[in-house]
Amino acid sequence: MKNIAILVYSTHHGNTRKLVDAIAMGQDDIDVIDITKEKPADLSQYAVVGVASGIYAGHFGKPLVRYIKANLCEGQRVFALYTYGMPRSGYTNEIKNIVEESRCLYSGEYGCKGYNTFGPFKLFGGTGKGHPSASEIQGAIDFFVGLKFKRMKVK
Ligand SMILES: Cc1cc2nc3c(=O)[nH]c(=O)nc-3n(C[C@H](O)[C@H](O)[C@H](O)COP(=O)(O)O)c2cc1C
C-alpha cells in the first residue's frame, strides 16, 4: 500500500506533469496516476491525495474535478499543484470547496507559470516559454517537502 497518490491532468504541454514527476522521482511511496489514461485506483487506500492540473478556462481539468468530487474519502489530506498562463488568485477555489465538502483537510497548494500556446497566443509563439523553469520545479519539490508528508532527500 502506498501512502500518497498524485492525480495528474496535464494535457496541454505536460507542464504540470513536470512538477509531479520532479516530486515523485525516486519516491517509492507515491503513486502518480494520469487521469487521462488510467482509471484511478480506489483512493481510499491513500492517506494523502495530490491534485495536479493545468488551468483550462479558469479551472482545473474537468475530469479530475469530477473524479475527486466522487472519490475523495473523509479525512484524507489533499494538496494542489497547478500551472497557468496568467497568474490570478482563485484557481483552486473549486478544489478547496470539494475538499471541504468531502470532509478532507486541505494541506496547501503550489502554482506556477506554464508554457501556453492556446488559441491566439499560438500566433505569437505562446506565453511562458521555458516554464515551468528549473527553479519553479524546485519550488514544487520544496513545497511538497514542506508539507512533511514524508522525508525526502533533495539534491
Ligand atoms: C484550452 C486551454 C485553456 C486555458 N485557459 C487558461 C486560463 O483560463 N487561464 C490561464 O491562466 N491559463 C490558461 N491556459 C494555459 C494553461 O493553463 C497553461 O499552459 C498550463 O501550463 C497548461 O498545463 P499542462 O501543460 O499541464 O496542461 C489554457 C490552456 C488551454 C490549452
The ligand as an ORCA input file, in Angstrom:
! r2SCAN-3c Opt
* xyz 0 1
  C      -7.889     25.077    -23.522
  C      -6.955     25.909    -22.650
  C      -7.478     26.868    -21.806
  C      -6.639     27.631    -20.985
  N      -7.198     28.533    -20.126
  C      -6.395     29.222    -19.284
  C      -6.958     30.132    -18.334
  O      -8.162     30.299    -18.231
  N      -6.113     30.807    -17.522
  C      -4.752     30.650    -17.586
  O      -4.049     31.295    -16.827
  N      -4.190     29.776    -18.464
  C      -4.973     29.061    -19.306
  N      -4.416     28.166    -20.184
  C      -2.948     27.955    -20.153
  C      -2.592     26.720    -19.322
  O      -3.131     26.802    -18.036
  C      -1.077     26.545    -19.197
  O      -0.465     26.454    -20.458
  C      -0.762     25.316    -18.362
  O       0.606     25.316    -18.019
  C      -1.100     24.031    -19.084
  O      -0.736     22.957    -18.281
  P      -0.462     21.493    -18.860
  O       0.648     21.584    -19.867
  O      -0.086     20.723    -17.635
  O      -1.760     21.038    -19.459
  C      -5.223     27.422    -21.036
  C      -4.706     26.459    -21.908
  C      -5.549     25.713    -22.715
  C      -4.957     24.679    -23.645
*
